[in-house]
Amino acid sequence: MDVLSDALVVRFDPDSRSVIIEHAGQSTVATLLVQIRPETYSTMAFEQMAEFLGSRLLLLMPSMRAAFASDILRMEEQP
């Protein structure tokens, strides 16, 4: 099953204080795609978190992966 989707939900879970990315239709995939916990983002500046969250979101969307395919390829080739 392909977990990539152009229909995603991004939300903040107040109980775990985590940013959650999941499929818009929970019947498609019942598990979270991404959970960014406070241990991860608490040491980041706003700009760092925005880049971190944005890049993960874009990588989960097939249409965005296609649009930025050459950039993604360059990132994967870097050590």
Contacts in CASP RR format, 6 or more apart in sequence:
PFRMAT RR
TARGET T0000
AUTHOR 0000-0000-0000
METHOD contacts of the structure
MODEL  1
MDVLSDALVVRFDPDSRSVIIEHAGQSTVATLLVQIRPETYSTMAFEQMA
EFLGSRLLLLMPSMRAAFASDILRMEEQP
1 29 0 8 1.000
3 23 0 8 1.000
3 29 0 8 1.000
3 33 0 8 1.000
3 60 0 8 1.000
4 60 0 8 1.000
4 61 0 8 1.000
4 62 0 8 1.000
4 65 0 8 1.000
5 23 0 8 1.000
5 24 0 8 1.000
5 28 0 8 1.000
5 60 0 8 1.000
5 61 0 8 1.000
5 62 0 8 1.000
6 61 0 8 1.000
6 62 0 8 1.000
6 63 0 8 1.000
6 64 0 8 1.000
7 23 0 8 1.000
7 24 0 8 1.000
7 25 0 8 1.000
8 21 0 8 1.000
8 22 0 8 1.000
8 23 0 8 1.000
8 24 0 8 1.000
8 33 0 8 1.000
8 57 0 8 1.000
8 60 0 8 1.000
8 61 0 8 1.000
9 20 0 8 1.000
9 21 0 8 1.000
9 22 0 8 1.000
9 23 0 8 1.000
9 24 0 8 1.000
10 19 0 8 1.000
10 20 0 8 1.000
10 21 0 8 1.000
10 53 0 8 1.000
10 57 0 8 1.000
11 19 0 8 1.000
11 20 0 8 1.000
11 22 0 8 1.000
12 18 0 8 1.000
12 19 0 8 1.000
12 20 0 8 1.000
13 19 0 8 1.000
13 20 0 8 1.000
16 35 0 8 1.000
16 37 0 8 1.000
17 37 0 8 1.000
17 38 0 8 1.000
18 35 0 8 1.000
18 36 0 8 1.000
18 37 0 8 1.000
18 38 0 8 1.000
19 34 0 8 1.000
19 35 0 8 1.000
19 36 0 8 1.000
19 41 0 8 1.000
19 53 0 8 1.000
20 32 0 8 1.000
20 34 0 8 1.000
20 35 0 8 1.000
20 36 0 8 1.000
21 32 0 8 1.000
21 33 0 8 1.000
21 34 0 8 1.000
21 35 0 8 1.000
21 56 0 8 1.000
21 57 0 8 1.000
21 60 0 8 1.000
22 29 0 8 1.000
22 31 0 8 1.000
22 32 0 8 1.000
22 33 0 8 1.000
23 29 0 8 1.000
23 33 0 8 1.000
33 60 0 8 1.000
34 56 0 8 1.000
34 60 0 8 1.000
36 52 0 8 1.000
36 53 0 8 1.000
36 56 0 8 1.000
40 52 0 8 1.000
41 49 0 8 1.000
41 52 0 8 1.000
44 52 0 8 1.000
58 64 0 8 1.000
58 65 0 8 1.000
58 68 0 8 1.000
59 65 0 8 1.000
59 72 0 8 1.000
65 72 0 8 1.000
END
